[in-house]
Amino acid sequence: MQLSALYESFGYKKYRNTRFEEYSFYHDYQGFLAGEGVITFNSADGKLMALKPDMTLSILKNVEIHPDSLSRIYYNENVYRFQQSTREYKEIHQCGLEMIGPMDAFAVGEIVLLALQSLAAVDEDYVLTLSHADLVASVLLTLPVEPRVREQMAVCLQKKNLHDLQQLAEQAGLSGAQSRALEVLSDTAAPLQEAAERLAPLKEPLFGPNTEAGARFLQALEEVRTLHEMFKDTEYRDHLVLDTSILNPVDYYSGIVMQGYVRAVPHMVLAGGRYDRLAEKLRKNVGAMGFAVYLDRLRAYYKTQKPYDVDTLLLYGTDTPVTELMEKRAALQKEGRSLRTEKHVPKGLRARRQLRYTNGQWEECHV
């Protein structure tokens, strides 16, 4: 199934994109763009413009918000970025969706379901890894360390680098419970319920009974358990994993975050999450969640060569009545078949079947 058709079947409407906006809009959200540069140019009237580096920001800025209903939007567009590590300009083809409005657990579940179905449409061998923006953040924020050390610990968790993480914990003089919490976070990648059960015991020794960070930690676990309940009896159960190495910027993300992988591609092909805090920065007090599928990465590994150029080749001669040819063509088109009409078989054309008008009727020819 085409991704656009999948999203439309859930009531999502296509977003019409312009290729560029004023650079000043993106300048304040470099952190959300994962450190990748914005490609700029000067307009005829002297304004500094930017080729659109991201669809989420543009949609969130321009979407009409309804306080009592959800806006469901999808897109199939190119975005443009300057990759700092390679010093190269990149054109990235994405297909994705955004849900903006009064989010609840069912709405979050819908986004996760569509992410799963998007991956399944590519390959039957896939996995959607989830985390929650507040799971790791709440632990790191409660540690008595400087912001610089906290950032280093976050990098170690992302890379699952337990050795350097233990060194940082020792240098910072962390307690046994605090060091143990970091070790558990660095090594948690498991089915949702199993991962939640492993993380839950961290709460009491780490946060104590009544702390804001502890409440955020428990709320994050509860959201993970809710997703487990939604999908535990479905075909998607074995394709969901909680992985605490997924760390999206907490300045922008506020809930479930996710990354998707398929068998043939050694890179992430889907990314997204809930970004209420980004919406708040844009002065929009709404819930918001979405994801993007990186189509250019998929094309590099999955060849979409069609077995045929057309479904049916209609062959006719000088004795074929024009009305017969027109009626047959209309009938096949009504069935949704692709076709060509020719007097002779074109060189190199691949047709699933050939029909020739002979002796007053259409007969199938051997292909």
Protein Blocks (a to p, Z undefined) as FASTA:
>chain_A
ZZklmmmmnopacddddfbdcfklmmmmmmmnnopacdddddfkopacdddfbfklmmmm
mpccdfkbccddddddddddddfklopacdddddddddedjddfklmmmmmmmmmmmmmm
momcdcdddddfklmmmmmmmpccdfklmmmmmmmmmnopaklmmmmmmmnopafklmmm
mmmmmmgccdfklmmmmmmmmmmmmnombdfklmmmmmmmmmmmmmmmmmmmccklmmcc
cdfkbccdfklgcbdcdddddfklccdfbdcdddfkmmmmnopacddddddddfklmmmm
mccbdfbfbfbdcdddfklcfklmmmmmmmmmmnopacdddfbdcehiacfbdcddeehi
acdddZZ
